[in-house]
């Protein structure tokens, strides 16, 4: 289809052209402002690092930030809320953890959560990681082989070859996560006493990649998701509506094909301090 320029490949090519055109226009506008001596140049990715004088590198970096910073979090949240709605005991545990830090205006029944305050919420973070294990926003990882090598498994790889890693499949492998690998169980991420997160190697949990390619925005993304999920879980009850098909969309990111329809009710009696 790519050679014939038809179907999904045609749509992809059009989207690719539009995205790169948008980024190119933004780069040119920023450069024109940057070269204007009458305007004080802001500290940004262009003025802060000389290596980004390379337009190709800058373009690819900006596209990476656009996709990694928006689509991944937006894709992960529906799956997180779906898993929570299907596991009310997890929601109850999260609410118990949130009780000591919930706050709001004196005349408001809605509680909010500061990003700094959510750092200590280990069970909430475990619940997020468990959802990312089962439904990673980036379900496939692609690696290019630079030099001939032999993997720990004994498989030989050669320069120029491409390795595709199914992160989605890895998260559901019994040999990696145990016999309950298909269950949503945040406790697997916690220490025996439940007081802290268990150390899990990044090459086992690849939702944020591993090694020198580890996601630079991991901490920001986790903080964003924790503050959003905390506010929703504390203030509202959610129920997944029956009769809908929950399945992933055929895409490079693991979006829900038909979205997620839920019934949302304001919680009664959730104290605000």
C-alpha positions, 0 to 999 in steps of 0.5 A, spaced: 500 500 500 505 504 501 508 503 494 501 505 491 500 510 496 493 508 498 489 506 504 492 507 511 499 508 508 496 514 504 493 517 510 499 516 514 503 520 508 499 526 509 499 526 516 507 526 516 507 531 511 502 536 515 506 534 522 513 536 519 510 542 515 507 545 522 514 544 526 518 547 520 513 553 520 514 554 528 521 553 527 522 559 522 517 563 526 521 562 532 528 563 528 525 570 525 523 572 532 530 570 535 534 574 530 530 580 531 534 584 536 528 588 538 525 582 541 529 579 547 530 572 546 527 567 551 531 561 553 528 555 549 531 549 546 534 553 540 537 559 544 540 554 549 543 549 546 548 550 539 547 543 537 540 544 535 542 549 529 541 543 525 534 543 523 533 536 522 535 534 529 531 540 532 525 538 528 525 530 530 527 533 537 520 537 537 516 532 534 519 527 539 517 532 545 510 533 542 508 526 541 511 523 548 509 529 552 501 529 550 499 522 546 502 517 552 499 521 558 492 522 554 493 514 552 494 511 558 489 515 563 483 512 559 486 505 561 488 507 568 480 509 569 478 503 566 482 498 570 480 502 577 473 502 575 473 494 574 477 494 581 473 497 586 478 495 592 484 498 589 480 505 589 478 504 596 486 503 598 487 509 594 482 513 597 485 511 604 492 513 602 489 520 599 485 522 606 491 525 609 493 530 604 486 532 601 484 539 601 480 544 598 477 551 599 473 552 605 466 553 601 468 547 596 466 540 596 472 538 591 478 536 593 485 538 589 492 535 590 499 538 589 504 535 585 509 535 591 504 532 596 503 526 591 510 524 591 509 520 597 503 516 595 506 509 593 500 505 592 497 510 587 504 510 583 503 502 584 496 502 581 499 507 575 505 502 573 500 496 574 496 499 568 502 501 564 504 494 565 498 491 562 496 497 557 503 501 555 502 507 551 507 505 546 506 497 545 512 496 541 519 498 541 524 498 535 531 497 536 536 498 530 543 493 531 549 497 530 554 492 530 554 484 530 552 481 537 549 476 541 543 477 546 543 474 553 538 469 550 543 466 545 540 469 539 545 472 534 544 479 531 547 483 525 549 490 523 543 493 520 537 488 522 531 491 526 529 488 533 521 489 534 520 488 542 512 487 544 512 491 550 504 489 550 506 482 550 512 482 555 507 485 560 503 479 560 508 473 560 508 468 565 515 467 565 516 475 566 511 477 571 508 470 574 502 466 573 497 472 575 500 476 569 493 477 566 491 480 573 491 487 575 494 487 582 498 493 584 501 490 590 506 486 585 509 493 585 510 494 593 515 491 598 512 486 603 510 491 608 507 496 603 511 502 605 515 503 599 515 501 591 519 495 590 525 496 585 523 493 578 529 493 573 527 498 567 529 492 562 523 488 565 518 494 565 519 497 558 513 502 559 518 508 559 524 504 555 530 502 558 538 504 558 540 511 555 534 511 551 530 512 558 524 517 557 526 523 559 519 525 561 518 519 566 517 523 572 513 529 569 508 524 566 508 520 573 506 526 577 501 528 572 498 522 572 498 521 579 495 528 580 489 527 575 487 520 578 488 522 585 483 528 584 478 524 580 478 518 584 477 522 591 472 526 588 468 522 584 465 515 583 466 511 576 462 506 573 464 503 566 457 502 562 455 496 559 454 494 552 461 497 550 467 494 546 473 495 550 479 494 545 485 497 543 486 501 536 490 499 531 496 504 532 503 506 534 500 508 541 495 503 545 489 508 544 482 505 546 478 504 539 472 506 541 474 511 547 471 509 554 464 511 556 463 511 564 458 514 569 461 519 573 457 521 580 460 526 585 462 522 591 458 524 598 461 525 604 468 526 601 471 530 607 476 536 605 481 539 610 
